[in-house]
Amino acid sequence: MYRFLSTAVSAFAAAWLVLAGPVSASARDTAGDFDFYVLSLSWAPTYCAGRGGYRNKAECGPSRPYGFVVHGLWPQGVTSYPEACPTRFPMRVPSSIGRDLEDIMPGMSLVGHEWRKHGTCSGLDQASYFRLVRKARESITIPAEFTPGPTRRRFDPHKIEAAFVNSNAGLRRDGIAVTCRGDQIEEVHICLTKSLQFRSCPTIDATGCHRTGIAVPGIAQPN
């Protein structure tokens, strides 16, 4: 999964970055100062079954129609990530923007949180940022085997990555990471350039789940 650089020096440097992990430098964070985006796709049934799911009725209501939803589009540095950047744009996201995102990003609490924590670092205004969020999501084809349904299944995380790679021309194995919560799928992270082209990202790729098999919960059926 993780493609090290060819020389010994580069390999050592890449390994050090993985061990160190991305470090936030909030004191220096500047809107627009980042290298690429990470599109985070959250598997809604896992989130909704957790302790926080009850708070988001839009995503986790009785019918629970969602499979993968957009958790966020995160500005990312090669070795760091900006958060909550100072901005001249408002902190509160209008409900009109949130309503337009309900099919991919359900819940104003999620939309507002993602704007304040990540969108402010994009350098874009709210409308432009969330248009980019939609464009990023629409650029990704979800593999057919992850159509939401009631059945709980198990997959090797590497096979989940392979399914996304096979469904999206140009996406490489070192540009995607499947994360897990315990023994369940949590999110799929896909690295994109600022113009939303696929790109490699070793530090993100290395954060993927290392279990040999994880559960993909099904959508709970209404009572």
N, C-alpha and C positions, 0 to 999 in steps of 0.2 A: 504494500500500500504506500509505503513511504519511500520515495526515490531520493536517495542521497546523491549529492554532487560527486563528480568523478574523482577529484583530487582528495588526498588525505586531509589536507588543511581545511578544505571546504566541508568535508564530511564532519570533521571535528567541530567546526563552527556551527554547522546545522544542528548537530546533536546537542551542543550547548544551548542553542536557542530553544530547542524542544524542552530540555530539562528546566530551563529558566521559565519558559512560558511567556506569553504576552504580558506586558506590564503596563498598567495605566499610568499616565503621567498627567493627571488632571490639572496640576498647577500650571502646566504648559500647553494644555490642549487648546487648539485653535480651530475654529470652524473652517472646513475645507482643506485642512492639512492632514491628509491621509493617503494611503497608497492604493487601496482597493476596497471593495465591498464584500461582506459575507451575507448572503441571503440565508436566513434561518427559517426552515420549514419545520414546524412542530406537529407531531402526530397527536391530534386532538383527543382521541380516546385515552391515551396515557395521561395527558394533562388533566382531563376531566375526572379521571379516577383518583387523582391525587388530592392532597389536602387543600390545595388552592383552587380546585376546579369549581367548587360551589360558588365562588365569588363572581364568576363570569357566566351569567345566565345566557348571554348571547351565543357563547360557544358551547356551553354545557347544559343547555336547557333540556327538557324532556325528550325532544326528538333527536338531539345530537346528530345533525346531518353531516358533520365535518370529518374529513380524513386529515390530510395535511393542510395546515393553515400557515399563513405568514406570521412568524413570531417577530421578525424584524429584518431590516436591511441596514447592516451595521458598517459604518466606516471603520476601516481597519488599517493599522500600520504593519509593516513587515515584522517588527518585533514589539509592537505596542498597540494599544487601542485608545482612541480618544473617547471621552464620555462627557455628557452634560456641558457642552461648550458654550461660552458666552455668545449670545446672539442678539441681534436687534429685532428679531421676530418674536411674536407672542409665544408664551408658554402654553396657553390653552388652545386646544384644537377645536375648531367649530364642529358642531354635530353634523353639519352638512358634509364635511369631509369624511367623517366616520361612517355615515350612512352609505356613502359611495364605496366603502371598503368592506362592507359586511360579508360579501361573498368570499373574500380571501383573508380578512383580518377582523374577525368578529369581536365587537365590544369596544366601547369608547375608552374603557380603562386601559386596554392594551394599546390602542392607537395613541392615546395621550402619553402613556409611559414611554413608548418607543420614540415619539417625537422628542420628548424632553431629554431622554438619555442618549439617543443615537442620532435622531434627525437633526438636532441642533448642530451636530458636528459635520454635517454634509456640506454646509455653506449655502444650502438652498432654502427658499421660503417653504412654508408648509405645503402649499398646493403643488409646487414643483417636486418636492421630496416624495409626497405620496403618489404622485403620478409615476415617479421613478420606481417606487415600490411595486405598483401594479405592473409596470412594464417588465420589471425583473421577474415577478412571479409568472407572467404570461410567457416569458422566454423559456420557462422550464416545463418539460413534459413529464408528468408523473407516470411512472411505469404502471401498466394495466393491473398488475397484481396488487397494487395499493389503492384500488378503488374501495371506498369505505363499505363495510358490510358488518354483519353481526358476528362473524366467526373470528375467534382468536387463533392466530397462526404463529409459527416460529420460523425465523430466518437466521442464517449466518450474516453478521453485519457486512462482511465482505461481499456477499451476494446481493445485499441491498444496494451497496455502492455500485456493483457491476450492473444492476438493473437500471440505475439512473444513468450510468455511463452509456449503456447500450441504447437508451431512449433519447439521448441528447447529444447530437453530433458536436464534436469539439470538446466535450467535457472529458477530463482525464481523471484517472484514479488518484492523482496527487492534488486534485482540486476539489475534493469532496470529503466530508467526514460524517459518519453516522454516529451519533452519541446515544448513550443509554442511561436510563434511570433504573438502577438495580439490574434486573434481568429483562427489562422492557425497553423497547425503542423509545427514545425521547425526541430527538431532532435530526434533521439532515442539514448540514451546513455546506453551502456551495459558494465557491469564491468567484467573484466577477470583477472585471476591470471597471473603471469609472464609466465606461461606455457600455457596460453590461455584457462584455465578452467573457467567455470562460478563461480562467488562468490558474496556474498552479499556485499552491500556498502550503509549503511543507509544515509550517507551524500549526496551521489549522488541521491539515490532514493527520498530523500526529496525535491530535486530541480525540480521534475516533475510538469507539468502543472496541475493547480487545476480547470480549467474550466470544466463545465459539458459536453461541446461539442466543437469540433474544426473542422475546415474545412481542408480537404486534397485536395489541388488544383490538377487539372489534367494537363497534358502536353499540352502546347499551340500547336496548329496545324500550320504548315507553311502556309504562304499566297500563 
